[in-house]
């Protein structure tokens, strides 16, 4: 996270009145000492979103989003921390300071700004070429693909003319160096190393625009029958394909219920042209964890709609587990006749495409369908083989999911439902599946314990924010029990709060919260709400610490007993567990 000077941050926040800022997105009405409105981050009819005018902070009692003006901009505009700072600075007509007094970092930042500038100039150049006399062939190609002028403008499409140095000469005249053009991925160094040439030639150009609206890279498609069909910008100092999604910038400011993930640029553009405007693409690479987390900032549900051919189906399988692992609700749209989404919506229209969305499969159902393609159902061995493999998979699911898929397997194989249930039970009884089930049980128990711990830690934060004396009292008692906050963001806030208390009895909470990432800010804001109802904060802190210490002891005892039972540890583990058990039974001081 970028470190901006405290004095400058204080000035920025003082010029960013949170009521004025939030009112640009939400209709606020006064009630008590706060302003209230419907939350912009989740759907609701009864206002639960509050803005504290005195503290210059916001908090939603429904979804628990909270923080300062900075976190609000990060969430509502879908911007990273540094970009949110720049957004507010521009809004307040405030000059940005040097982020850190470090010559190397200043040079890196200046270099990146030059690359951003080169990319936007290149995008303008390509667009002018498309719309000019030399772009007639490219315009005819787009028209043939059903792409009209409105879509050309929306996506900033362009054309790279034939020739080796058109863009290089144009940008050189604009003052950009060869090194900058090569670093931005716009040019390639020649074999003789003494010159460079255009990276894209005689191709249709698709600018890749980051969520903050800046041009960062390009995709280039041939209009001839040649390979490679697409050439894309490689990784640069301002672009990493694993951390970006095509057309995600067009979702800014929208509150879409879901997003549709497709493979290619043309898929996205044709869907938008057809009236399906919540489509994005994965930039020609397998889905990554970073992309999944980026999607989660916008929606909770993602429809994966890759090409209907075998390669597209395999890409879907690889990507959907990544999405699900990040907590997204994943649905799979199957495009029939081995068509891609571009072809399908142009041939059958928006309503037909939305019917595919309505009939989308769950992640588990899609896996079962894909699994079936490896078996010949005309043969008895094929049906039995599928049944065994499918049952082994279903046995790993929750009971309610098993209830849904057992009849499906029975219908597909022609086998009796009771036989399928019995096969699932056999698969579930195997050692590897038992381990899986035990692991799931442990995960659920761990999640319950984590939820309990987070509540206790949130109350400790509330105690620390109540006064300087309670903050140091709490920190001292936590250190004595070797306790720390489990979330790094909350631990960092607690440390900074103690430092701030050394300088003032009443530190600027708004400034401290402004430095937090959104998740940390939400936890601090929730704690701040609890702080208002505290009566005896030191007693509450002692009680929370005692309960956390007790839970830590129980967890350690369970670990020692488990190690002994599985043979990973000797009798010394059992003795240690007994000693800790005695300590656990001692009355609290």
C-alpha positions as a printed NumPy array, in Angstrom:
array([[  0.   ,   0.   ,   0.   ],
       [  1.331,   3.434,  -0.959],
       [  2.42 ,   5.602,   1.994],
       [  1.28 ,   9.205,   1.696],
       [  2.473,  11.831,   4.217],
       [  0.169,  12.196,   7.247],
       [ -0.099,  15.962,   6.866],
       [ -1.146,  15.639,   3.231],
       [ -3.58 ,  12.817,   4.042],
       [ -5.125,  14.962,   6.764],
       [ -5.609,  17.802,   4.29 ],
       [ -7.128,  15.419,   1.73 ],
       [ -9.632,  14.054,   4.233],
       [-10.537,  17.538,   5.476],
       [-11.352,  18.508,   1.874],
       [-13.311,  15.303,   1.248],
       [-16.435,  15.772,   3.346],
       [-17.899,  12.285,   3.52 ],
       [-21.523,  13.451,   3.47 ],
       [-20.915,  15.395,   0.268],
       [-19.018,  12.455,  -1.248],
       [-21.551,   9.768,  -0.352],
       [-24.439,  11.99 ,  -1.477],
       [-23.088,  11.771,  -5.025],
       [-24.061,   8.073,  -4.951],
       [-26.697,   7.724,  -2.226],
       [-29.693,   9.822,  -1.154],
       [-29.06 ,  10.618,   2.531],
       [-31.53 ,  11.841,   5.145],
       [-30.754,  13.005,   8.693],
       [-31.865,  10.887,  11.634],
       [-30.411,  11.486,  15.069],
       [-26.762,  12.469,  14.825],
       [-26.206,  10.549,  11.592],
       [-27.241,  10.594,   7.948],
       [-29.006,   7.498,   6.61 ],
       [-29.64 ,   5.967,   3.192],
       [-29.912,   2.686,   1.3  ],
       [-26.542,   0.956,   1.044],
       [-24.811,   1.211,  -2.357],
       [-23.018,  -2.085,  -1.734],
       [-26.01 ,  -4.405,  -1.319],
       [-29.692,  -4.405,  -2.239],
       [-32.051,  -3.191,   0.476],
       [-35.344,  -1.321,   0.845],
       [-34.975,  -0.128,   4.439],
       [-31.956,   2.189,   4.907],
       [-29.215,   0.633,   7.044],
       [-26.3  ,   2.671,   5.678],
       [-25.177,   5.42 ,   8.059],
       [-22.747,   8.325,   7.774],
       [-21.316,   9.893,  10.929],
       [-20.803,  13.576,  10.136],
       [-18.662,  14.208,  13.226],
       [-16.287,  11.276,  12.784],
       [-16.382,  11.496,   8.955],
       [-16.915,   7.737,   8.731],
       [-19.583,   5.455,   7.271],
       [-20.958,   2.081,   8.353],
       [-23.649,  -0.247,   7.007],
       [-25.506,  -2.266,   9.63 ],
       [-26.668,  -4.654,   6.895],
       [-23.521,  -5.757,   5.043],
       [-21.02 ,  -4.249,   7.56 ],
       [-19.157,  -2.203,   4.962],
       [-17.45 ,   0.719,   6.643],
       [-14.546,   3.108,   6.726],
       [-13.483,   6.573,   5.666],
       [-13.937,   8.468,   2.409],
       [-11.047,   6.457,   0.971],
       [-12.626,   3.043,   1.594],
       [-15.935,   4.361,   0.239],
       [-14.286,   5.341,  -3.058],
       [-12.397,   2.033,  -3.203],
       [-15.651,   0.11 ,  -2.886],
       [-18.033,   2.216,  -4.955],
       [-15.581,   2.957,  -7.789],
       [-13.845,  -0.45 ,  -7.599],
       [-10.402,   1.154,  -7.253],
       [ -7.236,   0.015,  -5.435],
       [ -6.02 ,   2.127,  -2.513],
       [ -3.59 ,   4.415,  -4.35 ],
       [ -6.065,   5.037,  -7.187],
       [ -8.779,   5.939,  -4.668],
       [ -6.403,   8.487,  -3.136],
       [ -5.789,   9.977,  -6.588],
       [ -9.547,  10.034,  -7.264],
       [-10.206,  12.034,  -4.093],
       [ -7.221,  14.317,  -4.702],
       [ -8.494,  15.16 ,  -8.176],
       [-11.992,  15.754,  -6.777],
       [-10.562,  18.097,  -4.122],
       [ -8.208,  19.848,  -6.607],
       [ -5.274,  18.789,  -4.459],
       [ -1.817,  18.132,  -5.904],
       [ -0.417,  14.657,  -5.223],
       [  2.766,  14.591,  -3.129],
       [  5.687,  12.316,  -3.721],
       [  4.419,   9.039,  -2.295],
       [  7.706,   8.04 ,  -0.658],
       [ 10.933,  10.   ,  -0.469],
       [ 12.853,   7.434,  -2.468],
       [ 14.596,   8.242,  -5.736],
       [ 14.214,   4.727,  -7.18 ],
       [ 10.481,   4.634,  -6.491],
       [ 10.   ,   8.109,  -7.946],
       [ 11.742,   7.009, -11.142],
       [  9.602,   3.861, -11.338],
       [  6.427,   5.882, -10.902],
       [  7.533,   8.421, -13.537],
       [  8.389,   5.563, -15.936],
       [  4.964,   3.981, -15.472],
       [  3.247,   7.307, -16.119],
       [  5.157,   7.547, -19.403],
       [  3.972,   4.052, -20.363],
       [  0.364,   4.952, -19.537],
       [  0.718,   8.062, -21.693],
       [  2.208,   6.053, -24.579],
       [ -0.638,   3.521, -24.44 ],
       [ -3.387,   6.126, -24.509],
       [ -1.692,   7.925, -27.422],
       [ -1.405,   4.596, -29.247],
       [ -5.108,   3.875, -28.639],
       [ -6.041,   7.266, -30.113],
       [ -3.775,   6.668, -33.094],
       [ -5.231,   3.208, -33.804],
       [ -8.801,   4.539, -33.503],
       [ -8.117,   7.373, -35.951],
       [ -6.596,   4.901, -38.383],
       [ -9.693,   2.712, -38.161],
       [-12.01 ,   5.627, -38.859],
       [ -9.795,   7.073, -41.616],
       [ -9.388,   6.081, -45.295],
       [ -6.813,   3.402, -44.467],
       [ -9.243,   1.617, -42.15 ],
       [-11.902,   0.801, -44.744],
       [-11.036,  -2.908, -44.884],
       [-11.109,  -3.169, -41.074],
       [-14.465,  -1.359, -40.927],
       [-15.902,  -3.78 , -43.502],
       [-14.643,  -6.685, -41.414],
       [-16.32 ,  -5.296, -38.292],
       [-19.566,  -4.679, -40.169],
       [-19.481,  -8.273, -41.394],
       [-19.113,  -9.399, -37.765],
       [-22.116,  -7.279, -36.76 ],
       [-20.106,  -4.6  , -34.911],
       [-21.495,  -1.102, -35.466],
       [-20.101,   2.374, -34.803],
       [-21.556,   2.522, -31.291],
       [-19.603,  -0.581, -30.268],
       [-16.45 ,   0.702, -31.979],
       [-16.699,   3.814, -29.822],
       [-17.661,   2.002, -26.603],
       [-14.68 ,  -0.342, -26.786],
       [-12.288,   2.143, -28.439],
       [-11.524,  -0.25 , -31.293],
       [ -8.762,   0.622, -33.728],
       [ -6.677,  -0.537, -36.657],
       [ -2.891,  -0.97 , -36.884],
       [ -1.986,  -0.234, -40.527],
       [  0.372,  -2.425, -42.532],
       [  3.978,  -1.309, -42.397],
       [  6.774,  -1.663, -39.894],
       [  7.207,   1.746, -38.262],
       [  3.895,   3.639, -38.45 ],
       [  3.232,   3.77 , -34.708],
       [  6.93 ,   4.031, -33.777],
       [  7.353,   7.133, -35.948],
       [  4.106,   8.695, -34.691],
       [  4.948,   8.222, -31.009],
       [  8.581,   9.2  , -31.491],
       [  7.347,  12.53 , -32.856],
       [  5.256,  12.813, -29.672],
       [  8.459,  12.588, -27.63 ],
       [  8.442,   8.93 , -26.578],
       [ 11.701,   6.992, -26.658],
       [ 12.225,   3.563, -28.226],
       [ 12.858,   2.12 , -24.761],
       [  9.489,   3.427, -23.54 ],
       [  7.647,   1.972, -26.551],
       [  9.314,  -1.417, -26.096],
       [  8.623,  -1.374, -22.35 ],
       [  4.916,  -0.629, -23.016],
       [  4.694,  -3.537, -25.48 ],
       [  3.983,  -1.225, -28.413],
       [  7.233,  -1.936, -30.263],
       [  9.699,  -4.786, -30.675],
       [ 13.499,  -4.5  , -30.781],
       [ 14.927,  -5.368, -34.204],
       [ 17.459,  -8.161, -34.752],
       [ 20.25 ,  -5.646, -35.262],
       [ 19.392,  -4.101, -31.843],
       [ 19.813,  -0.607, -33.311],
       [ 16.129,   0.074, -34.015],
       [ 12.614,  -1.133, -33.248],
       [  9.408,  -1.782, -35.17 ],
       [  5.647,  -1.831, -34.519],
       [  4.393,  -4.757, -32.432],
       [  1.059,  -4.809, -34.311],
       [  0.712,  -4.511, -38.101],
       [ -2.364,  -4.799, -40.337],
       [ -4.542,  -5.96 , -37.475],
       [ -7.755,  -4.987, -35.729],
       [ -6.909,  -3.468, -32.344],
       [ -8.694,  -4.05 , -29.016],
       [ -7.47 ,  -1.684, -26.267],
       [ -7.343,  -3.32 , -22.844],
       [ -8.527,  -0.804, -20.27 ],
       [ -7.99 ,  -1.263, -16.53 ],
       [-10.824,  -0.896, -14.021],
       [ -9.609,   2.648, -13.31 ],
       [-10.117,   3.623, -16.958],
       [ -6.48 ,   3.706, -18.071],
       [ -5.328,   2.014, -21.286],
       [ -2.724,  -0.573, -20.262],
       [ -2.35 ,  -3.036, -23.157],
       [ -3.729,  -4.198, -26.509],
       [ -5.035,  -7.257, -28.282],
       [ -4.621,  -7.474, -32.059],
       [ -6.62 ,  -9.751, -34.386],
       [ -5.748, -10.667, -37.938],
       [ -8.456, -10.181, -40.575],
       [ -6.884, -12.834, -42.797],
       [ -6.65 , -16.599, -42.614],
       [ -3.301, -16.64 , -40.835],
       [ -1.772, -17.649, -37.526],
       [ -1.515, -16.515, -34.89 ],
       [ -5.084, -15.221, -35.016],
       [ -4.42 , -12.973, -32.011],
       [ -1.32 , -11.196, -30.776],
       [ -1.52 ,  -9.724, -27.281],
       [  0.637,  -7.406, -25.226],
       [  2.904,  -9.405, -22.927],
       [  3.521,  -8.505, -19.29 ],
       [  4.81 ,  -4.956, -18.829],
       [  5.436,  -2.69 , -15.82 ],
       [  1.788,  -1.515, -16.09 ],
       [  0.073,  -4.705, -17.3  ],
       [ -0.224,  -8.306, -16.139],
       [ -2.825, -10.385, -17.952],
       [ -3.336, -12.565, -14.877],
       [ -4.55 ,  -9.55 , -12.88 ],
       [ -6.917,  -7.952, -15.402],
       [-10.153,  -8.719, -17.234],
       [-11.276,  -7.36 , -20.581],
       [-14.209,  -4.874, -20.405],
       [-14.36 ,  -4.888, -16.599],
       [-13.95 ,  -1.113, -16.786],
       [-17.45 ,  -0.924, -18.315],
       [-18.935,  -2.342, -15.09 ],
       [-17.748,   0.651, -13.083],
       [-20.63 ,   2.386, -11.305],
       [-23.06 ,  -0.464, -12.062],
       [-24.605,  -2.747,  -9.469],
       [-24.816,  -5.884, -11.628],
       [-26.338,  -8.974, -10.021],
       [-23.821, -11.166, -11.836],
       [-21.148, -11.189, -14.529],
       [-20.79 , -13.471, -17.55 ],
       [-17.24 , -14.656, -18.178],
       [-16.369, -15.416, -21.816],
       [-13.099, -16.156, -23.623],
       [-12.571, -13.574, -26.323],
       [-12.795,  -9.893, -27.178],
       [-15.36 , -10.507, -29.933],
       [-17.518, -12.556, -27.541],
       [-17.705,  -9.6  , -25.165],
       [-18.384,  -7.022, -27.872],
       [-21.092,  -9.094, -29.589],
       [-22.817,  -9.738, -26.257],
       [-22.808,  -6.015, -25.445],
       [-24.094,  -5.297, -28.96 ],
       [-26.858,  -7.855, -28.393],
       [-27.937,  -6.237, -25.114],
       [-26.045,  -8.472, -22.655],
       [-23.899,  -5.8  , -21.039],
       [-22.494,  -7.698, -18.056],
       [-19.953,  -9.718, -20.072],
       [-16.186,  -9.707, -19.449],
       [-13.323, -11.841, -20.794],
       [-10.248, -13.486, -19.315],
       [ -7.682, -12.08 , -21.785],
       [ -6.802, -15.338, -23.49 ],
       [ -5.403, -17.022, -20.415],
       [ -6.712, -19.6  , -17.952],
       [ -8.529, -17.979, -15.064],
       [ -6.3  , -17.029, -12.146],
       [ -6.832, -16.464,  -8.439],
       [ -6.136, -12.748,  -8.948],
       [ -8.885, -12.528, -11.573],
       [-11.306, -14.397,  -9.312],
       [-10.643, -11.932,  -6.508],
       [-11.098,  -9.05 ,  -8.93 ],
       [-14.486, -10.449,  -9.962],
       [-15.507, -10.811,  -6.327],
       [-15.093,  -7.058,  -5.834],
       [-17.996,  -6.617,  -8.267],
       [-20.363,  -9.577,  -7.838],
       [-21.015, -12.769,  -5.882],
       [-22.244, -14.84 ,  -8.85 ],
       [-20.369, -15.566, -12.084],
       [-21.678, -17.35 , -15.17 ],
       [-18.888, -19.055, -17.107],
       [-19.709, -19.172, -20.835],
       [-16.769, -20.487, -22.833],
       [-16.848, -21.948, -26.335],
       [-18.916, -25.078, -26.85 ],
       [-15.999, -27.061, -28.304],
       [-13.875, -29.499, -26.293],
       [-11.083, -27.001, -25.671],
       [-13.585, -24.481, -24.333],
       [-15.132, -27.086, -22.032],
       [-11.709, -27.995, -20.632],
       [-10.918, -24.32 , -20.037],
       [-14.211, -24.051, -18.138],
       [-13.262, -26.962, -15.886],
       [ -9.901, -25.415, -15.042],
       [-11.346, -22.01 , -14.255],
       [-14.479, -22.755, -12.285],
       [-12.704, -24.423,  -9.354],
       [-10.61 , -21.284,  -8.946],
       [-13.736, -19.123,  -8.867],
       [-15.479, -21.407,  -6.381],
       [-12.406, -21.513,  -4.128],
       [-12.653, -17.719,  -3.797],
       [-16.254, -17.978,  -2.579],
       [-18.026, -17.098,  -5.833],
       [-21.298, -18.784,  -6.824],
       [-20.364, -20.39 , -10.154],
       [-22.834, -21.327, -12.894],
       [-21.872, -22.885, -16.229],
       [-23.617, -21.888, -19.462],
       [-23.377, -24.516, -22.202],
       [-23.443, -23.078, -25.724],
       [-24.873, -25.731, -28.105],
       [-23.658, -26.82 , -31.525],
       [-20.029, -26.043, -30.583],
       [-20.701, -22.352, -31.174],
       [-18.931, -19.587, -29.311],
       [-20.979, -16.878, -27.523],
       [-20.251, -14.399, -30.351],
       [-21.744, -16.696, -33.002],
       [-24.661, -17.753, -30.813],
       [-26.018, -14.328, -29.909],
       [-25.625, -13.039, -33.473],
       [-27.469, -16.068, -34.834],
       [-30.209, -16.5  , -32.214],
       [-30.428, -13.166, -30.359],
       [-30.516, -11.889, -26.777],
       [-33.565, -13.819, -25.537],
       [-32.124, -17.145, -26.656],
       [-28.818, -16.342, -24.981],
       [-30.572, -15.409, -21.726],
       [-32.407, -18.728, -21.858],
       [-28.971, -20.391, -21.833],
       [-28.226, -18.37 , -18.708],
       [-31.502, -19.453, -17.086],
       [-30.642, -23.095, -17.754],
       [-27.033, -22.793, -16.561],
       [-25.669, -25.744, -14.615],
       [-24.242, -25.678, -11.122],
       [-20.549, -26.44 , -10.785],
       [-21.21 , -30.025,  -9.641],
       [-23.793, -30.701, -12.368],
       [-21.379, -29.472, -15.041],
       [-18.622, -31.738, -13.715],
       [-20.971, -34.723, -13.923],
       [-21.962, -33.794, -17.491],
       [-18.342, -33.373, -18.525],
       [-17.43 , -36.659, -16.834],
       [-20.03 , -38.487, -18.933],
       [-18.227, -37.58 , -22.175],
       [-15.511, -40.077, -21.342],
       [-17.864, -43.088, -21.459],
       [-19.809, -45.001, -24.122],
       [-23.361, -45.276, -22.757],
       [-24.346, -47.796, -25.423],
       [-22.185, -50.321, -23.572],
       [-22.989, -51.782, -20.177],
       [-19.366, -51.322, -19.065],
       [-19.547, -47.662, -20.081],
       [-22.685, -47.034, -18.014],
       [-21.256, -48.837, -14.994],
       [-17.919, -47.057, -15.355],
       [-19.636, -43.669, -15.394],
       [-21.827, -44.619, -12.43 ],
       [-18.789, -45.563, -10.34 ],
       [-16.85 , -42.424, -11.227],
       [-19.872, -40.159, -10.756],
       [-20.753, -41.752,  -7.405],
       [-17.187, -41.307,  -6.175],
       [-17.542, -37.586,  -6.945],
       [-21.063, -37.259,  -5.474],
       [-19.902, -38.976,  -2.281],
       [-17.686, -35.951,  -1.562],
       [-20.667, -33.54 ,  -1.678],
       [-23.033, -32.415,   1.071],
       [-26.05 , -34.717,   1.711],
       [-28.533, -32.256,   0.176],
       [-26.41 , -32.097,  -2.991],
       [-26.207, -35.896,  -3.084],
       [-29.994, -36.024,  -2.944],
       [-30.119, -33.834,  -6.062],
       [-27.585, -35.748,  -8.158],
       [-28.296, -39.403,  -7.29 ],
       [-31.535, -39.474,  -9.376],
       [-29.679, -37.72 , -12.209],
       [-27.024, -40.466, -12.319],
       [-29.73 , -43.137, -12.131],
       [-31.607, -41.676, -15.113],
       [-28.424, -41.293, -17.154],
       [-27.245, -44.863, -16.565],
       [-30.599, -46.647, -16.323],
       [-29.555, -48.07 , -12.953],
       [-31.771, -48.25 ,  -9.869],
       [-31.715, -45.212,  -7.537],
       [-31.058, -47.471,  -4.551],
       [-28.055, -48.979,  -6.335],
       [-26.663, -45.508,  -6.994],
       [-27.193, -44.539,  -3.332],
       [-25.431, -47.713,  -2.221],
       [-22.522, -47.007,  -4.597],
       [-22.23 , -43.463,  -3.228],
       [-22.197, -44.863,   0.325],
       [-19.444, -47.319,  -0.609],
       [-17.393, -44.526,  -2.181],
       [-17.969, -42.349,   0.844],
       [-16.791, -45.14 ,   3.148],
       [-13.41 , -45.464,   1.43 ],
       [-10.427, -44.132,   3.379],
       [ -9.635, -41.288,   0.996],
       [-13.207, -40.04 ,   1.035],
       [-13.434, -40.392,   4.82 ],
       [-10.38 , -38.201,   5.043],
       [-12.102, -35.713,   2.752],
       [-15.228, -35.736,   4.906],
       [-13.199, -35.401,   8.096],
       [-11.315, -32.534,   6.481],
       [-14.617, -30.832,   5.623],
       [-15.819, -31.316,   9.193],
       [-12.597, -29.819,  10.523],
       [-12.915, -26.926,   8.114],
       [-16.462, -26.196,   9.325],
       [-15.356, -26.404,  12.954],
       [-12.4  , -24.141,  12.191],
       [-14.709, -21.612,  10.52 ],
       [-16.964, -21.612,  13.601],
       [-13.979, -21.069,  15.884],
       [-12.639, -18.307,  13.64 ],
       [-16.014, -16.542,  13.752],
       [-16.022, -16.689,  17.544],
       [-12.429, -15.457,  17.718],
       [-13.118, -12.558,  15.345],
       [-15.991, -11.381,  17.559],
       [-13.774, -11.427,  20.641],
       [-10.969,  -9.641,  18.796],
       [-13.414,  -7.022,  17.51 ],
       [-14.457,  -6.339,  21.11 ],
       [-10.777,  -5.985,  22.074],
       [-10.362,  -3.384,  19.316],
       [-13.405,  -1.579,  20.694],
       [-11.812,  -1.546,  24.15 ],
       [ -8.556,  -0.18 ,  22.733],
       [-10.392,   2.645,  20.966],
       [-12.284,   3.628,  24.131],
       [ -9.302,   5.327,  25.802],
       [ -5.513,   5.559,  25.894],
       [ -5.337,   3.816,  29.269],
       [ -7.514,   0.884,  28.179],
       [ -5.523,   0.533,  24.954],
       [ -2.205,   0.049,  26.746],
       [ -3.863,  -2.112,  29.435],
       [ -5.316,  -4.385,  26.717],
       [ -2.047,  -4.547,  24.768],
       [ -0.122,  -5.478,  27.917],
       [ -2.54 ,  -8.256,  28.881],
       [ -2.579,  -9.642,  25.319],
       [  1.244,  -9.711,  25.257],
       [  1.306, -11.577,  28.582],
       [ -0.88 , -14.296,  27.038],
       [  1.088, -14.232,  23.755],
       [ -2.043, -13.177,  21.859],
       [ -2.24 , -11.204,  18.629],
       [ -5.072, -10.264,  16.311],
       [ -5.565, -13.029,  13.745],
       [ -6.167, -10.629,  10.832],
       [ -2.998,  -8.748,   9.764],
       [ -5.001,  -5.603,   8.973],
       [ -6.473,  -5.454,  12.481],
       [ -3.096,  -6.127,  14.111],
       [ -1.577,  -3.325,  12.027],
       [ -4.387,  -0.955,  13.064],
       [ -3.909,  -1.862,  16.748],
       [ -0.145,  -1.221,  16.497],
       [ -0.699,   2.139,  14.778],
       [ -3.338,   3.059,  17.357],
       [ -0.838,   2.497,  20.195],
       [  1.741,   4.649,  18.403],
       [ -0.888,   7.374,  17.906],
       [ -1.821,   7.227,  21.615],
       [  1.817,   7.971,  22.482],
       [  1.446,  11.289,  20.688],
       [ -2.11 ,  12.191,  21.691],
       [ -4.815,  11.123,  24.135],
       [ -7.323,  11.378,  21.295],
       [ -5.763,  10.23 ,  18.025],
       [ -7.357,  10.951,  14.657],
       [ -9.272,   7.719,  14.068],
       [-10.379,   8.877,  10.627],
       [ -6.751,   9.113,   9.511],
       [ -5.863,   5.713,  10.998],
       [ -8.886,   4.044,   9.376],
       [ -8.093,   5.76 ,   6.074],
       [ -4.862,   3.732,   5.901],
       [ -6.725,   0.414,   6.182],
       [ -7.653,  -1.937,   3.366],
       [-11.471,  -2.305,   3.049],
       [-11.658,  -5.553,   5.075],
       [ -9.616,  -4.076,   7.908],
       [-11.661,  -0.882,   7.828],
       [-14.9  ,  -2.884,   8.073],
       [-13.654,  -4.709,  11.167],
       [-12.507,  -1.461,  12.799],
       [-15.822,   0.249,  12.008],
       [-17.769,  -2.661,  13.494],
       [-15.587,  -2.398,  16.616],
       [-16.176,   1.344,  16.742],
       [-19.933,   0.705,  16.842],
       [-19.371,  -1.693,  19.786],
       [-17.167,   0.885,  21.536],
       [-20.112,   3.254,  21.959],
       [-21.929,   0.729,  24.193],
       [-18.951,  -0.257,  26.403],
       [-19.436,   0.369,  30.135],
       [-16.367,  -1.214,  31.766],
       [-13.858,  -1.61 ,  28.917],
       [-10.989,  -2.988,  31.039],
       [-13.21 ,  -5.704,  32.511],
       [-14.523,  -6.54 ,  29.038],
       [-10.953,  -6.715,  27.714],
       [ -9.895,  -9.116,  30.49 ],
       [-12.882, -11.354,  29.791],
       [-12.168, -11.452,  26.032],
       [ -8.474, -12.223,  26.615],
       [ -9.333, -15.018,  29.052],
       [-11.715, -16.613,  26.556],
       [ -9.207, -16.334,  23.709],
       [ -6.474, -17.905,  25.878],
       [ -8.819, -20.719,  26.87 ],
       [ -9.697, -21.425,  23.229],
       [ -6.007, -21.425,  22.29 ],
       [ -5.308, -23.99 ,  25.026],
       [ -8.14 , -26.236,  23.849],
       [ -6.897, -26.047,  20.286],
       [ -3.359, -26.979,  21.356],
       [ -4.647, -29.9  ,  23.457],
       [ -6.605, -31.237,  20.481],
       [ -3.532, -30.949,  18.245],
       [ -1.365, -32.881,  20.728],
       [ -3.966, -35.623,  21.205],
       [ -4.434, -35.96 ,  17.429],
       [ -0.655, -36.224,  16.905],
       [ -0.437, -38.967,  19.53 ],
       [ -3.427, -40.904,  18.149],
       [ -2.092, -40.978,  14.579],
       [  1.404, -41.941,  15.721],
       [  3.055, -38.717,  14.65 ],
       [  4.135, -37.974,  18.232],
       [  5.09 , -40.043,  21.279],
       [  3.943, -40.088,  24.897],
       [  5.514, -36.661,  25.486],
       [  2.666, -35.148,  23.435],
       [  0.128, -36.931,  25.644],
       [  1.858, -35.675,  28.809],
       [  1.908, -32.125,  27.449],
       [ -1.817, -32.376,  26.664],
       [ -2.536, -33.521,  30.226],
       [ -0.51 , -30.634,  31.659],
       [ -2.403, -28.123,  29.551],
       [ -5.704, -29.764,  30.538],
       [ -4.893, -29.144,  34.205],
       [ -4.047, -25.537,  33.392],
       [ -7.378, -25.216,  31.601],
       [ -9.284, -26.385,  34.697],
       [ -7.733, -23.757,  36.962],
       [-10.142, -20.993,  37.914],
       [ -9.626, -17.607,  36.242],
       [ -7.655, -15.079,  38.232]])
